[in-house]
Amino acid sequence: MAKKQKNSGVALGVGVAAAAAVAAAGAYWFYGSDHASQHRKQVKSWMLKARAEVMEAVEKVSDIDKKKY
């Protein structure tokens, strides 16, 4: 019985190319565009807000002990 060969090399290549394109677009958005400093400030504020939300969720979960879990 012959084994089927998967063509995963092409899929991997497409995935790597897509990741590289996203990284290039992100680098341009953060550093290359005319409004790059404003973009960096926006992302910083989003990250601080997300961190605060996660910390609030962690504080709520910290009230659960082993027995309740």
Stockholm file with secondary structure:
# STOCKHOLM 1.0

chainA/1-69         MAKKQKNSGVALGVGVAAAAAVAAAGAYWFYGSDHASQHRKQVKSWMLKARAEVMEAVEKVSDIDKKKY
#=GR chainA/1-69 SS CCCCCCCHHHHHHHHHHHHHHHHHHHHIIIIISTTHHHHHHHHHHHHHHHHHHHHHHHHHHTTCCTTTC
#=GC SS_cons        CCCCCCCHHHHHHHHHHHHHHHHHHHHIIIIISTTHHHHHHHHHHHHHHHHHHHHHHHHHHTTCCTTTC
//
